[in-house]
């Protein structure tokens, strides 16, 4: 993949946002297998898309 992201591709705020979202996903995951975390996954993807657009100059 030509558009793989590295940690340096994210801003400080995006890194903090991703860390917070991953902690929330882990917390929900501890609650059990039946918990839906798709909303948090979409938020993570949105942050990654923003960084990818900035990296590719679009």
ROLUMDO-179855 format. One line per 10 residues: for each residue x, y, z of C-alpha. Coordinates in nm, 4 decimals. Layout:
N
X Y Z  ... $
! end
This chain:
58
0.0000 0.0000 0.0000  0.1349 0.3342 -0.1015  -0.0664 0.5293 0.1547  0.0343 0.3489 0.4738  0.0337 0.5817 0.7697  0.3119 0.6183 1.0211  0.2834 0.7714 1.3654  0.4652 1.0803 1.2388  0.1847 1.1420 0.9871  -0.0547 1.2348 1.2697 $
-0.0695 1.5655 1.4523  -0.0406 1.5764 1.8293  -0.4132 1.6254 1.8655  -0.4879 1.3326 1.6366  -0.2527 1.1105 1.8336  -0.4315 1.2031 2.1559  -0.7700 1.1476 1.9934  -0.6645 0.8051 1.8644  -0.5269 0.7050 2.2032  -0.8514 0.8094 2.3723 $
-1.0635 0.6203 2.1178  -0.8521 0.3056 2.1526  -0.8864 0.3186 2.5309  -1.2640 0.3485 2.4955  -1.2673 0.0509 2.2554  -1.0632 -0.1547 2.5008  -1.2921 -0.0590 2.7870  -1.5977 -0.1625 2.5878  -1.4219 -0.4806 2.4802  -1.3708 -0.5777 2.8421 $
-1.7474 -0.5648 2.8869  -1.7911 -0.8684 2.6652  -1.8071 -1.0024 2.3131  -2.1557 -0.8717 2.2390  -2.0614 -0.5030 2.2710  -2.0781 -0.2942 1.9541  -1.7720 -0.0761 1.8970  -1.8408 0.0081 1.5323  -1.9116 0.3735 1.6175  -1.5650 0.4105 1.7691 $
-1.4053 0.2316 1.4740  -1.5702 0.4827 1.2374  -1.4277 0.7706 1.4407  -1.0786 0.6175 1.4220  -1.1161 0.5715 1.0460  -1.2236 0.9344 1.0117  -0.9089 1.0541 1.1928  -0.6932 0.8238 0.9785  -0.8606 0.9513 0.6595  -0.7843 1.3093 0.7627 $
-0.4169 1.2252 0.8157  -0.4054 1.0308 0.4883  -0.5525 1.3261 0.2940  -0.2999 1.5622 0.4528  -0.0135 1.3235 0.3742  -0.1178 1.2848 0.0120  -0.1791 1.6562 -0.0318  -0.5469 1.6320 -0.1188 $
! end
